[in-house]
Amino acid sequence: MSRYFFDLHNGDGEVADENGVILNSEADVPHEVARILTGIAMEEFTHEDRRGVITVKVRNAEGTSISVGTLTFTYETLDRP
């Protein structure tokens, strides 16, 4: 088991993960990145016309960047006849 840090980058700037998450292995990192990205999209990009890009950069316990995940989100209402 190892600790991984998930730093958030979005339109508001960067938010460094100071606590991290303990995962069984590095193979679990993509699932955690997907959970973070979709959770943020559900909170921030609903109920009105929205566009955004969210990026999560992952660091290992030594502080080395090991991966990055990005979600581009677009939601818009359509004109109705």
N, C-alpha and C positions, 0 to 999 in steps of 0.2 A: 504494500500500500504506500502511496506517495501523495504529497500535497501538490496541487496545481492552482495557479492563480489566473483568473479570468478578467483581464482589463477591458473595460468598455470604452469604445470610441463611437460617438454619434455627433449630431449637430450641436450639441451642448458642450463638446470638448471631450477630454479624456477623464475617465474615472478609474484609478488604479485599485485593484483588488488587494486589500491589505491582509485579509484573513485566509483566503484560499479555501479549497475544498479537498478533502482526502478521498481519493478514488482507488479502486482496487488495482488498476493498471492504466497505462497510457492508452490502451485500447478503449477505455471508457470516456476519454476526452471528447471525441466527436459528439457523443450523445449529450454530454453536459453543455457543449457549445450550442447545440440545436435547442436544448431546453431553455437556455438563457435567451437566445435570439427570438424564439417564438413567444416566450413570456413577455419580453419587452414589446414586441409587435402588438400583442393582445392588449397591453396597457396603454400604449402611446398612440397607436395608429388606427383608431376606430371612431365611428360616429360622425365623421366629417371628412371632407376631401383632405387626404394626407399623402405625403411622399416622404420617404426617408431611407437612409442607409445606416445600418448598425453594424459595427465590426467588433468582434471579440478576439483579442490577442491573448494567447495562452503562454504562461511561463511555468517552468518546472520549479521544484524546490530550490534549485541553485540560482534561479533568476534568469535562466536562459530561455528566450522565446523559442517555442517549439511548434506552434501552429497558429493559424488565424482562420476565423470564419466570418463571412459577411452575408447579411440579408438585405436585399433591396426590396422595399415595400411601396406599393402604389395602391391607393384606394380612391375612387372618385365616383360620384353619383352621375348618372346619365340623364340627359334631357329626355323628358317623356312627352309623347305627342298629346 
